[in-house]
Amino acid sequence: MPKIKTHRGAAKRFKKTAGGKIKGFHAFHSHILGKKSAKRKRKLSSSIIISPADADRLKRLLP
């Protein structure tokens, strides 16, 4: 059976934590930032743990 290839697009956007969870970034922090408050932009710049529903699909892309 051949090796499973890593999905390169997903690998650039998500990382696996030591506990096996998937870490990613918030959306809505790339442009049109003038109307967003400083608090909102600060919160969006931090990383997040992807929800379990989405993590199941991502685990297939990141073996």
Jmol script that loads the backbone (N, CA, C; Angstrom):
load data "model"
ATOM      1  N   MET A   1       0.836  -1.180   0.000  1.00  0.00           N
ATOM      2  CA  MET A   1       0.000   0.000   0.000  1.00  0.00           C
ATOM      3  C   MET A   1       0.887   1.252   0.000  1.00  0.00           C
ATOM      4  N   PRO A   2       0.593   2.238  -0.833  1.00  0.00           N
ATOM      5  CA  PRO A   2       1.465   3.413  -0.904  1.00  0.00           C
ATOM      6  C   PRO A   2       1.328   4.306   0.319  1.00  0.00           C
ATOM      7  N   LYS A   3       2.338   5.141   0.499  1.00  0.00           N
ATOM      8  CA  LYS A   3       2.293   6.102   1.595  1.00  0.00           C
ATOM      9  C   LYS A   3       1.195   7.131   1.342  1.00  0.00           C
ATOM     10  N   ILE A   4       0.640   7.685   2.412  1.00  0.00           N
ATOM     11  CA  ILE A   4      -0.377   8.725   2.282  1.00  0.00           C
ATOM     12  C   ILE A   4       0.339  10.064   2.158  1.00  0.00           C
ATOM     13  N   LYS A   5       0.000  10.816   1.116  1.00  0.00           N
ATOM     14  CA  LYS A   5       0.636  12.119   0.923  1.00  0.00           C
ATOM     15  C   LYS A   5      -0.056  13.182   1.766  1.00  0.00           C
ATOM     16  N   THR A   6       0.732  14.104   2.302  1.00  0.00           N
ATOM     17  CA  THR A   6       0.206  15.239   3.043  1.00  0.00           C
ATOM     18  C   THR A   6      -0.375  16.253   2.072  1.00  0.00           C
ATOM     19  N   HIS A   7      -1.524  16.796   2.393  1.00  0.00           N
ATOM     20  CA  HIS A   7      -2.144  17.848   1.582  1.00  0.00           C
ATOM     21  C   HIS A   7      -1.362  19.138   1.853  1.00  0.00           C
ATOM     22  N   ARG A   8      -0.614  19.616   0.858  1.00  0.00           N
ATOM     23  CA  ARG A   8       0.320  20.717   1.082  1.00  0.00           C
ATOM     24  C   ARG A   8      -0.392  22.026   1.435  1.00  0.00           C
ATOM     25  N   GLY A   9      -1.583  22.248   0.869  1.00  0.00           N
ATOM     26  CA  GLY A   9      -2.327  23.460   1.201  1.00  0.00           C
ATOM     27  C   GLY A   9      -2.739  23.480   2.656  1.00  0.00           C
ATOM     28  N   ALA A  10      -3.164  22.331   3.163  1.00  0.00           N
ATOM     29  CA  ALA A  10      -3.564  22.232   4.568  1.00  0.00           C
ATOM     30  C   ALA A  10      -2.351  22.330   5.491  1.00  0.00           C
ATOM     31  N   ALA A  11      -1.228  21.772   5.060  1.00  0.00           N
ATOM     32  CA  ALA A  11      -0.020  21.780   5.888  1.00  0.00           C
ATOM     33  C   ALA A  11       0.489  23.197   6.118  1.00  0.00           C
ATOM     34  N   LYS A  12       0.252  24.099   5.150  1.00  0.00           N
ATOM     35  CA  LYS A  12       0.700  25.482   5.301  1.00  0.00           C
ATOM     36  C   LYS A  12      -0.209  26.277   6.234  1.00  0.00           C
ATOM     37  N   ARG A  13      -1.438  25.813   6.429  1.00  0.00           N
ATOM     38  CA  ARG A  13      -2.425  26.569   7.211  1.00  0.00           C
ATOM     39  C   ARG A  13      -2.682  26.020   8.600  1.00  0.00           C
ATOM     40  N   PHE A  14      -2.399  24.742   8.817  1.00  0.00           N
ATOM     41  CA  PHE A  14      -2.710  24.101  10.095  1.00  0.00           C
ATOM     42  C   PHE A  14      -1.511  23.330  10.601  1.00  0.00           C
ATOM     43  N   LYS A  15      -1.412  23.210  11.936  1.00  0.00           N
ATOM     44  CA  LYS A  15      -0.348  22.437  12.571  1.00  0.00           C
ATOM     45  C   LYS A  15      -0.972  21.507  13.597  1.00  0.00           C
ATOM     46  N   LYS A  16      -0.325  20.373  13.806  1.00  0.00           N
ATOM     47  CA  LYS A  16      -0.769  19.451  14.838  1.00  0.00           C
ATOM     48  C   LYS A  16      -0.094  19.814  16.153  1.00  0.00           C
ATOM     49  N   THR A  17      -0.854  19.768  17.255  1.00  0.00           N
ATOM     50  CA  THR A  17      -0.270  20.006  18.566  1.00  0.00           C
ATOM     51  C   THR A  17       0.269  18.686  19.109  1.00  0.00           C
ATOM     52  N   ALA A  18       0.976  18.758  20.232  1.00  0.00           N
ATOM     53  CA  ALA A  18       1.542  17.549  20.820  1.00  0.00           C
ATOM     54  C   ALA A  18       0.449  16.591  21.276  1.00  0.00           C
ATOM     55  N   GLY A  19      -0.698  17.132  21.648  1.00  0.00           N
ATOM     56  CA  GLY A  19      -1.809  16.296  22.095  1.00  0.00           C
ATOM     57  C   GLY A  19      -2.653  15.744  20.969  1.00  0.00           C
ATOM     58  N   GLY A  20      -2.308  16.060  19.713  1.00  0.00           N
ATOM     59  CA  GLY A  20      -3.031  15.523  18.578  1.00  0.00           C
ATOM     60  C   GLY A  20      -4.146  16.412  18.062  1.00  0.00           C
ATOM     61  N   LYS A  21      -4.341  17.576  18.678  1.00  0.00           N
ATOM     62  CA  LYS A  21      -5.363  18.497  18.189  1.00  0.00           C
ATOM     63  C   LYS A  21      -4.800  19.294  17.019  1.00  0.00           C
ATOM     64  N   ILE A  22      -5.672  19.998  16.311  1.00  0.00           N
ATOM     65  CA  ILE A  22      -5.242  20.784  15.147  1.00  0.00           C
ATOM     66  C   ILE A  22      -5.376  22.263  15.473  1.00  0.00           C
ATOM     67  N   LYS A  23      -4.288  22.998  15.241  1.00  0.00           N
ATOM     68  CA  LYS A  23      -4.246  24.426  15.531  1.00  0.00           C
ATOM     69  C   LYS A  23      -4.311  25.194  14.222  1.00  0.00           C
ATOM     70  N   GLY A  24      -5.092  26.275  14.197  1.00  0.00           N
ATOM     71  CA  GLY A  24      -5.214  27.094  12.998  1.00  0.00           C
ATOM     72  C   GLY A  24      -5.327  28.557  13.358  1.00  0.00           C
ATOM     73  N   PHE A  25      -5.825  29.351  12.434  1.00  0.00           N
ATOM     74  CA  PHE A  25      -5.919  30.789  12.641  1.00  0.00           C
ATOM     75  C   PHE A  25      -7.336  31.276  12.390  1.00  0.00           C
ATOM     76  N   HIS A  26      -7.683  32.399  12.997  1.00  0.00           N
ATOM     77  CA  HIS A  26      -8.989  33.005  12.795  1.00  0.00           C
ATOM     78  C   HIS A  26      -9.116  33.548  11.366  1.00  0.00           C
ATOM     79  N   ALA A  27     -10.338  33.560  10.876  1.00  0.00           N
ATOM     80  CA  ALA A  27     -10.626  34.194   9.593  1.00  0.00           C
ATOM     81  C   ALA A  27     -10.884  35.686   9.827  1.00  0.00           C
ATOM     82  N   PHE A  28     -11.082  36.438   8.766  1.00  0.00           N
ATOM     83  CA  PHE A  28     -11.455  37.858   8.810  1.00  0.00           C
ATOM     84  C   PHE A  28     -10.357  38.748   9.396  1.00  0.00           C
ATOM     85  N   HIS A  29      -9.093  38.405   9.166  1.00  0.00           N
ATOM     86  CA  HIS A  29      -8.013  39.255   9.674  1.00  0.00           C
ATOM     87  C   HIS A  29      -6.996  39.571   8.581  1.00  0.00           C
ATOM     88  N   SER A  30      -7.435  39.614   7.313  1.00  0.00           N
ATOM     89  CA  SER A  30      -6.478  39.880   6.245  1.00  0.00           C
ATOM     90  C   SER A  30      -6.664  41.240   5.592  1.00  0.00           C
ATOM     91  N   HIS A  31      -7.899  41.714   5.482  1.00  0.00           N
ATOM     92  CA  HIS A  31      -8.128  43.032   4.877  1.00  0.00           C
ATOM     93  C   HIS A  31      -9.456  43.581   5.396  1.00  0.00           C
ATOM     94  N   ILE A  32      -9.770  44.811   5.010  1.00  0.00           N
ATOM     95  CA  ILE A  32     -10.931  45.574   5.526  1.00  0.00           C
ATOM     96  C   ILE A  32     -10.845  45.636   7.052  1.00  0.00           C
ATOM     97  N   LEU A  33      -9.700  46.096   7.557  1.00  0.00           N
ATOM     98  CA  LEU A  33      -9.471  46.112   8.999  1.00  0.00           C
ATOM     99  C   LEU A  33      -9.818  47.462   9.629  1.00  0.00           C
ATOM    100  N   GLY A  34     -10.058  48.486   8.803  1.00  0.00           N
ATOM    101  CA  GLY A  34     -10.310  49.814   9.349  1.00  0.00           C
ATOM    102  C   GLY A  34     -11.555  49.907  10.185  1.00  0.00           C
ATOM    103  N   LYS A  35     -12.601  49.169   9.826  1.00  0.00           N
ATOM    104  CA  LYS A  35     -13.862  49.240  10.563  1.00  0.00           C
ATOM    105  C   LYS A  35     -13.905  48.322  11.779  1.00  0.00           C
ATOM    106  N   LYS A  36     -12.906  47.474  11.942  1.00  0.00           N
ATOM    107  CA  LYS A  36     -12.878  46.545  13.070  1.00  0.00           C
ATOM    108  C   LYS A  36     -12.152  47.180  14.249  1.00  0.00           C
ATOM    109  N   SER A  37     -12.659  46.917  15.449  1.00  0.00           N
ATOM    110  CA  SER A  37     -12.070  47.506  16.646  1.00  0.00           C
ATOM    111  C   SER A  37     -10.709  46.870  16.933  1.00  0.00           C
ATOM    112  N   ALA A  38      -9.897  47.570  17.714  1.00  0.00           N
ATOM    113  CA  ALA A  38      -8.564  47.067  18.061  1.00  0.00           C
ATOM    114  C   ALA A  38      -8.678  45.772  18.848  1.00  0.00           C
ATOM    115  N   LYS A  39      -9.667  45.687  19.729  1.00  0.00           N
ATOM    116  CA  LYS A  39      -9.867  44.470  20.519  1.00  0.00           C
ATOM    117  C   LYS A  39     -10.189  43.282  19.620  1.00  0.00           C
ATOM    118  N   ARG A  40     -11.052  43.519  18.628  1.00  0.00           N
ATOM    119  CA  ARG A  40     -11.444  42.449  17.710  1.00  0.00           C
ATOM    120  C   ARG A  40     -10.260  41.976  16.880  1.00  0.00           C
ATOM    121  N   LYS A  41      -9.463  42.931  16.384  1.00  0.00           N
ATOM    122  CA  LYS A  41      -8.294  42.567  15.577  1.00  0.00           C
ATOM    123  C   LYS A  41      -7.263  41.818  16.408  1.00  0.00           C
ATOM    124  N   ARG A  42      -7.112  42.217  17.659  1.00  0.00           N
ATOM    125  CA  ARG A  42      -6.166  41.556  18.552  1.00  0.00           C
ATOM    126  C   ARG A  42      -6.591  40.107  18.802  1.00  0.00           C
ATOM    127  N   LYS A  43      -7.876  39.898  19.006  1.00  0.00           N
ATOM    128  CA  LYS A  43      -8.384  38.535  19.229  1.00  0.00           C
ATOM    129  C   LYS A  43      -8.248  37.685  17.959  1.00  0.00           C
ATOM    130  N   LEU A  44      -8.466  38.285  16.795  1.00  0.00           N
ATOM    131  CA  LEU A  44      -8.382  37.541  15.542  1.00  0.00           C
ATOM    132  C   LEU A  44      -6.949  37.137  15.192  1.00  0.00           C
ATOM    133  N   SER A  45      -5.967  37.855  15.739  1.00  0.00           N
ATOM    134  CA  SER A  45      -4.581  37.557  15.380  1.00  0.00           C
ATOM    135  C   SER A  45      -4.054  36.318  16.105  1.00  0.00           C
ATOM    136  N   SER A  46      -4.747  35.865  17.165  1.00  0.00           N
ATOM    137  CA  SER A  46      -4.276  34.704  17.915  1.00  0.00           C
ATOM    138  C   SER A  46      -4.693  33.417  17.202  1.00  0.00           C
ATOM    139  N   SER A  47      -4.040  32.325  17.573  1.00  0.00           N
ATOM    140  CA  SER A  47      -4.378  31.035  16.967  1.00  0.00           C
ATOM    141  C   SER A  47      -5.508  30.374  17.755  1.00  0.00           C
ATOM    142  N   ILE A  48      -6.154  29.381  17.136  1.00  0.00           N
ATOM    143  CA  ILE A  48      -7.276  28.688  17.762  1.00  0.00           C
ATOM    144  C   ILE A  48      -7.111  27.182  17.583  1.00  0.00           C
ATOM    145  N   ILE A  49      -7.804  26.434  18.436  1.00  0.00           N
ATOM    146  CA  ILE A  49      -7.904  24.990  18.263  1.00  0.00           C
ATOM    147  C   ILE A  49      -9.144  24.729  17.408  1.00  0.00           C
ATOM    148  N   ILE A  50      -8.970  24.004  16.314  1.00  0.00           N
ATOM    149  CA  ILE A  50     -10.061  23.732  15.378  1.00  0.00           C
ATOM    150  C   ILE A  50     -11.088  22.829  16.065  1.00  0.00           C
ATOM    151  N   SER A  51     -12.368  23.079  15.799  1.00  0.00           N
ATOM    152  CA  SER A  51     -13.439  22.310  16.426  1.00  0.00           C
ATOM    153  C   SER A  51     -13.339  20.836  16.032  1.00  0.00           C
ATOM    154  N   PRO A  52     -13.792  19.939  16.915  1.00  0.00           N
ATOM    155  CA  PRO A  52     -13.682  18.497  16.623  1.00  0.00           C
ATOM    156  C   PRO A  52     -14.364  18.075  15.329  1.00  0.00           C
ATOM    157  N   ALA A  53     -15.464  18.747  14.956  1.00  0.00           N
ATOM    158  CA  ALA A  53     -16.166  18.389  13.723  1.00  0.00           C
ATOM    159  C   ALA A  53     -15.284  18.618  12.502  1.00  0.00           C
ATOM    160  N   ASP A  54     -14.547  19.718  12.477  1.00  0.00           N
ATOM    161  CA  ASP A  54     -13.656  20.004  11.354  1.00  0.00           C
ATOM    162  C   ASP A  54     -12.336  19.254  11.483  1.00  0.00           C
ATOM    163  N   ALA A  55     -11.921  18.966  12.714  1.00  0.00           N
ATOM    164  CA  ALA A  55     -10.634  18.310  12.933  1.00  0.00           C
ATOM    165  C   ALA A  55     -10.618  16.909  12.329  1.00  0.00           C
ATOM    166  N   ASP A  56     -11.760  16.226  12.319  1.00  0.00           N
ATOM    167  CA  ASP A  56     -11.813  14.884  11.747  1.00  0.00           C
ATOM    168  C   ASP A  56     -11.431  14.900  10.266  1.00  0.00           C
ATOM    169  N   ARG A  57     -11.932  15.908   9.536  1.00  0.00           N
ATOM    170  CA  ARG A  57     -11.586  16.005   8.110  1.00  0.00           C
ATOM    171  C   ARG A  57     -10.133  16.382   7.925  1.00  0.00           C
ATOM    172  N   LEU A  58      -9.626  17.282   8.775  1.00  0.00           N
ATOM    173  CA  LEU A  58      -8.238  17.736   8.621  1.00  0.00           C
ATOM    174  C   LEU A  58      -7.236  16.646   8.965  1.00  0.00           C
ATOM    175  N   LYS A  59      -7.590  15.745   9.865  1.00  0.00           N
ATOM    176  CA  LYS A  59      -6.663  14.678  10.230  1.00  0.00           C
ATOM    177  C   LYS A  59      -6.371  13.759   9.045  1.00  0.00           C
ATOM    178  N   ARG A  60      -7.336  13.665   8.099  1.00  0.00           N
ATOM    179  CA  ARG A  60      -7.104  12.875   6.905  1.00  0.00           C
ATOM    180  C   ARG A  60      -6.115  13.574   5.967  1.00  0.00           C
ATOM    181  N   LEU A  61      -6.138  14.932   5.978  1.00  0.00           N
ATOM    182  CA  LEU A  61      -5.235  15.690   5.111  1.00  0.00           C
ATOM    183  C   LEU A  61      -3.842  15.797   5.682  1.00  0.00           C
ATOM    184  N   LEU A  62      -3.720  15.680   7.019  1.00  0.00           N
ATOM    185  CA  LEU A  62      -2.425  15.812   7.690  1.00  0.00           C
ATOM    186  C   LEU A  62      -2.077  14.508   8.407  1.00  0.00           C
ATOM    187  N   PRO A  63      -1.631  13.486   7.700  1.00  0.00           N
ATOM    188  CA  PRO A  63      -1.368  12.195   8.342  1.00  0.00           C
ATOM    189  C   PRO A  63      -0.172  12.254   9.282  1.00  0.00           C
TER     190      PRO A  63
END
end "model"
wireframe off; spacefill off
backbone 0.3
color backbone group
